[in-house]
Amino acid sequence: MLIVGCGESKKKYSIEIRHARSLKEQTRGLMFEKPKNFNYGLVFYFGQNSRFLNSIHMFFVHFPICAVFLNNEKIVVDKKVLKPYCPLYIPKKNCNYLIELPKDYDKRIKLNDQLDWN
């Protein structure tokens, strides 16, 4: 479940959330995933608050995704629909988290939204 906003303005999206916690899971990310199987959100927990150290690529990802970058308070600081094989994307601001979502979430999530998941 993905929760967008806080208080009365919360929106809940029924989407499975998976976690990329280990270095191996974070390195693999969505590489080699089949587009028809990507119906979940993949959360990355970065160990540092940075733009450059938390940049991502789309090598071996064969479909577009919505990449949502969040600060330590889980507030959206950047989001971008990334095309397959994008060599590098550096978030516009420092971030602590990344959620990779199906591309249609680009219309549901806005900058400065607060997110939560379970």
C-alpha positions as CSV (number, residue, x, y, z in Angstrom):
1,M,0.0,0.0,0.0
2,L,1.3,3.4,-1.0
3,I,0.0,6.4,0.9
4,V,0.3,9.9,-0.7
5,G,-0.3,13.0,1.4
6,C,-1.1,13.4,5.1
7,G,-4.1,14.2,7.2
8,E,-7.5,14.5,5.5
9,S,-5.9,14.7,2.0
10,K,-4.4,11.2,2.1
11,K,-4.7,9.1,-1.0
12,K,-4.1,5.4,-0.7
13,Y,-3.0,3.3,-3.7
14,S,-3.3,-0.5,-3.5
15,I,0.1,-1.4,-4.9
16,E,2.5,-4.0,-3.6
17,I,5.7,-2.4,-2.1
18,R,8.9,-4.3,-2.3
19,H,12.2,-3.3,-0.7
20,A,15.7,-3.2,-2.2
21,R,17.7,-3.2,1.1
22,S,20.9,-5.1,0.3
23,L,23.6,-3.8,-2.1
24,K,22.8,-6.8,-4.4
25,E,19.1,-5.9,-4.5
26,Q,19.9,-2.2,-5.1
27,T,22.4,-3.0,-7.8
28,R,19.9,-5.2,-9.6
29,G,16.9,-2.9,-9.2
30,L,14.6,-3.5,-12.1
31,M,17.2,-4.8,-14.5
32,F,15.9,-7.7,-16.5
33,E,12.4,-7.4,-15.1
34,K,9.6,-8.1,-17.6
35,P,7.3,-5.1,-18.2
36,K,4.2,-7.3,-17.6
37,N,5.5,-8.2,-14.1
38,F,6.2,-4.6,-13.0
39,N,3.0,-3.9,-11.1
40,Y,4.7,-2.9,-7.8
41,G,6.8,-0.2,-6.2
42,L,10.4,-0.8,-5.4
43,V,11.8,1.2,-2.5
44,F,15.5,1.9,-2.1
45,Y,16.9,3.0,1.2
46,F,20.1,4.9,0.6
47,G,22.6,5.1,3.5
48,Q,23.5,8.7,2.7
49,N,21.7,12.0,1.8
50,S,23.1,12.9,-1.6
51,R,22.3,13.7,-5.2
52,F,25.3,12.1,-6.9
53,L,25.7,9.0,-4.8
54,N,22.0,8.3,-5.2
55,S,21.8,8.7,-9.0
56,I,20.4,5.8,-11.0
57,H,20.6,4.3,-14.5
58,M,18.2,2.3,-16.7
59,F,20.5,-0.2,-18.3
60,F,18.7,-3.4,-19.0
61,V,15.4,-1.9,-17.9
62,H,13.2,-2.4,-21.0
63,F,10.3,-0.1,-20.1
64,P,9.7,3.4,-18.7
65,I,9.3,3.9,-15.0
66,C,8.4,6.8,-12.6
67,A,11.3,7.4,-10.3
68,V,10.4,9.3,-7.1
69,F,13.2,10.6,-4.9
70,L,12.4,11.5,-1.3
71,N,14.2,13.2,1.6
72,N,14.6,11.8,5.1
73,E,11.0,12.9,6.0
74,K,9.7,10.9,2.9
75,I,8.8,14.2,1.1
76,V,9.1,14.1,-2.7
77,V,12.1,16.2,-3.7
78,D,12.2,15.1,-7.4
79,K,10.4,12.8,-9.7
80,K,10.9,11.8,-13.3
81,V,9.6,9.4,-15.9
82,L,12.8,7.6,-17.1
83,K,13.0,6.0,-20.5
84,P,14.5,2.6,-21.0
85,Y,18.3,2.5,-21.2
86,C,18.8,6.1,-19.8
87,P,22.5,6.1,-18.9
88,L,22.3,8.3,-15.8
89,Y,19.8,10.3,-13.9
90,I,21.0,12.5,-11.0
91,P,18.1,13.8,-8.8
92,K,17.7,17.6,-8.6
93,K,18.0,17.6,-4.8
94,N,19.7,15.4,-2.1
95,C,17.6,12.4,-1.3
96,N,17.5,9.4,1.1
97,Y,14.9,7.2,-0.6
98,L,13.9,6.2,-4.1
99,I,10.7,4.5,-5.2
100,E,10.5,3.1,-8.6
101,L,6.9,2.9,-9.7
102,P,4.9,2.1,-12.9
103,K,5.1,5.2,-15.1
104,D,1.4,6.1,-14.7
105,Y,2.2,7.1,-11.0
106,D,3.8,10.2,-12.5
107,K,0.3,11.8,-12.6
108,R,-0.6,10.7,-9.1
109,I,2.5,12.0,-7.2
110,K,3.6,15.6,-7.0
111,L,6.6,17.4,-5.7
112,N,6.4,18.1,-1.9
113,D,3.9,15.2,-1.4
114,Q,4.6,13.1,1.7
115,L,4.7,9.4,1.0
116,D,4.4,6.4,3.3
117,W,4.2,2.7,2.6
118,N,3.7,-0.6,4.4
